Amino acid sequence: MSYDNLLRKQVVSEIKKKRLITFILIILSFIYLGINLLMGDAGFLKYRQLSAKKIYLANEIKEADKENARLRAQIKSLKENPFYAEKHAREDFGLARPDEYIFQYDR
């Protein structure tokens, strides 16, 4: 009878060991998945970084579009409006008509 009891204890002990190993493997798998979901190549941290970069680049594109529109308007004004072209030549290049004098002051 003691042999049966000893065998039963040994079987119960083996079952407990298997359950413990299974439980540890499941916990380690969840830890691995959690770390991978947070810090992996397609993880949450990478997603937030890419989202912030996307917003930054979208703002850069909007600013570049505004600058392009301003430059297009300036080009159109230079081509079509002779007064604007003369003003631009006077202010930016220091040009004058033949009968004019230009006074420049150091700032």
C-alpha positions in Angstrom: 0.0 0.0 0.0 2.8 2.4 0.7 4.2 1.6 -2.8 0.9 2.8 -4.3 0.9 5.9 -2.1 4.5 6.7 -3.1 3.6 6.2 -6.7 0.6 8.4 -6.4 2.7 11.2 -4.8 5.2 10.9 -7.5 2.5 11.2 -10.2 1.0 14.2 -8.4 4.4 15.7 -8.2 5.0 15.2 -11.9 1.7 16.7 -12.8 2.4 19.8 -10.6 5.8 20.2 -12.3 4.2 20.0 -15.7 1.5 22.5 -14.7 4.2 24.8 -13.3 6.3 24.6 -16.5 3.2 25.2 -18.6 2.2 28.2 -16.4 5.7 29.7 -16.6 5.8 29.2 -20.4 2.4 30.9 -20.7 3.6 33.8 -18.5 6.8 34.2 -20.5 4.9 34.1 -23.8 2.6 36.9 -22.5 5.6 38.9 -21.4 7.3 38.5 -24.8 4.1 39.5 -26.6 3.7 42.5 -24.3 7.2 43.7 -24.9 6.9 43.1 -28.6 3.6 45.0 -28.8 5.2 47.9 -27.0 8.7 48.1 -28.4 8.8 46.0 -31.5 9.1 47.1 -35.1 5.4 47.5 -35.4 4.9 48.3 -31.7 3.0 51.0 -29.9 6.0 53.2 -29.3 7.1 53.0 -33.0 3.5 53.8 -34.0 3.4 56.9 -31.8 6.8 58.0 -33.2 5.6 57.6 -36.8 2.3 59.4 -36.0 4.2 62.4 -34.6 6.5 62.4 -37.7 3.5 62.2 -40.0 1.9 65.2 -38.2 5.2 67.1 -38.4 5.6 66.4 -42.1 2.0 67.3 -42.9 2.6 70.7 -41.2 5.8 71.1 -43.3 3.8 70.4 -46.5 1.2 72.9 -45.5 3.9 75.5 -44.9 5.6 74.7 -48.2 2.3 75.0 -50.0 1.7 78.4 -48.5 5.2 79.5 -49.5 4.6 78.2 -53.0 1.3 80.1 -53.3 3.0 83.3 -52.1 5.8 82.9 -54.6 3.4 82.2 -57.4 1.5 85.3 -56.6 4.8 87.3 -56.5 5.8 85.9 -59.9 2.4 86.7 -61.4 2.7 90.3 -60.0 6.2 90.7 -61.4 5.0 89.4 -64.9 1.8 91.4 -65.1 2.2 94.6 -63.0 5.0 96.9 -64.2 4.6 99.1 -61.1 5.4 96.0 -58.9 8.4 95.1 -61.1 9.8 98.6 -60.8 9.2 98.6 -57.0 11.0 95.2 -56.7 13.9 96.4 -58.8 14.3 99.6 -56.7 14.0 97.9 -53.3 15.9 94.7 -53.8 18.5 95.7 -56.4 19.0 99.4 -55.7 18.2 100.3 -59.3 17.0 103.8 -60.3 15.9 105.7 -63.3 18.5 107.8 -65.1 17.4 111.1 -63.6 17.2 109.8 -60.0 19.7 109.7 -57.1 19.7 106.9 -54.5 20.6 107.7 -50.9 21.5 104.6 -48.9 22.0 104.7 -45.1 23.9 102.1 -43.1 21.8 100.4 -40.5 
